[in-house]
Amino acid sequence: MERNGGMERDGEMGRDNGMERDSGMGKDSEIEQYNGMVQNECFRHELKYGIGYPQYLELRSRLRAVMQPDLHTGSDGRYLIRSIYFDNYRDKALREKTDGVSRREKFRIRYYNDDFSFLVLEKKMKVNDLCMKFDVEITEKECRELLDGRLNWMRGHPSPLVQELYVKMHSQMLRPRVLVSYMREPYVYKAGNVRVTFDSDIRTTLYHRDFLEEQVTDISASERPGDMILEVKYDAFLPEVIRGILQAGVMRRQAFSKYAACRRFG
């Protein structure tokens, strides 16, 4: 997870990485307002599959033969991701996901390995299988004030993303709703800017509304022990060598959302 200009530049996010625009959105005003922050203003493909532990072992063995582990992982090849998701009293983000709305967005604050010194505010835009992410680094003080409802600092913030969240916390009544946590094992492939990740041990804080804590109180959100989510992200094309490995494993593609999974209890 490389820090570069206030962003986590690990490729996983599809953050501003190039791909052809076939979504019909184009370079509209919603994207143009970020031209001081976004580097390429482009979408990436994002595919998700539900897999079990035996499939994970088989796929990991094959992928390791052609892909490289992410350089920013720990000694076990993984890292911990925690995301504080925002939604309103009508569960706008949740309902758009469960109802299958093709064009949607959600806001979250993300950090890694319980390190509060690097906190990132993100907005993820999704159009069918295409995604784009905008992000900006915020300080721990700013984050705690935001979570406590003290928002005045956001009004004059230099980041358009912070200002947008400020407006939508008033107009849409967005509020922090749940903390989602999971372990990620990432692999990268240069051609096509491919990133394949195995996400496991997805957990939710459920009704607990205190965030940015040293000790997190949460429960498992997985339906079965050992269940994992395989995510594949790439730019304009998926190299045949990667496609062949993925097609060799019989998997079910699904429109999985960690946020939705962690909100299914309430």
Order of alpha helices (4+ residues) and beta strands (2+ residues): beta-beta-alpha-beta-alpha-beta-beta-alpha-beta-beta-beta-alpha-alpha-alpha-beta-beta-beta-beta-alpha-beta-alpha
